[in-house]
Amino acid sequence: MYELTIHLQTKSKTPLYEQIYRYIKREIQENRIASGEKLPSTRALSRHLEVSRSTVELAYEQLTAEGYIEPKPCAGYFVCDIS
């Protein structure tokens, strides 16, 4: 599982979920997170970043809608092949 080290800017005008979304999207686009890699669960990432779970869920939902990640039932979120 890929460990995400995101430095959130709490005083930024950009919402936290969007900062998470942009970070993960950039990591995928720049191949720092490989296709097929499992992302942390929403619960684990929210605990790690000290944000609400719904904040992480919003970021994951946007990434899913754009085809960067896909949820697999009872397994978690995995990075899609974007090539």
Secondary structure as the mmCIF struct_conf table of DSSP 4:
data_model
#
loop_
_struct_conf.conf_type_id
_struct_conf.id
_struct_conf.beg_label_comp_id
_struct_conf.beg_label_asym_id
_struct_conf.beg_label_seq_id
_struct_conf.end_label_comp_id
_struct_conf.end_label_asym_id
_struct_conf.end_label_seq_id
HELX_LH_PP_P HELX_LH_PP_P1 TYR A 2 LEU A 4
TURN_TY1_P TURN_TY1_P1 THR A 10 LYS A 11
BEND BEND1 SER A 12 THR A 14
HELX_RH_AL_P HELX_RH_AL_P1 LEU A 16 GLN A 29
TURN_TY1_P TURN_TY1_P2 GLU A 30 ASN A 31
BEND BEND2 ARG A 32 ILE A 33
TURN_TY1_P TURN_TY1_P3 SER A 35 GLY A 36
HELX_LH_PP_P HELX_LH_PP_P2 GLU A 37 GLU A 37
STRN STRN1 LYS A 38 LYS A 38
HELX_LH_PP_P HELX_LH_PP_P3 LEU A 39 SER A 41
HELX_RH_AL_P HELX_RH_AL_P2 THR A 42 LEU A 49
TURN_TY1_P TURN_TY1_P4 GLU A 50 GLU A 50
BEND BEND3 VAL A 51 VAL A 51
HELX_RH_AL_P HELX_RH_AL_P3 ARG A 53 ALA A 65
TURN_TY1_P TURN_TY1_P5 GLU A 66 GLY A 67
BEND BEND4 TYR A 68 TYR A 68
STRN STRN2 ILE A 69 LYS A 72
TURN_TY1_P TURN_TY1_P6 PRO A 73 ALA A 75
STRN STRN3 GLY A 76 VAL A 79
#
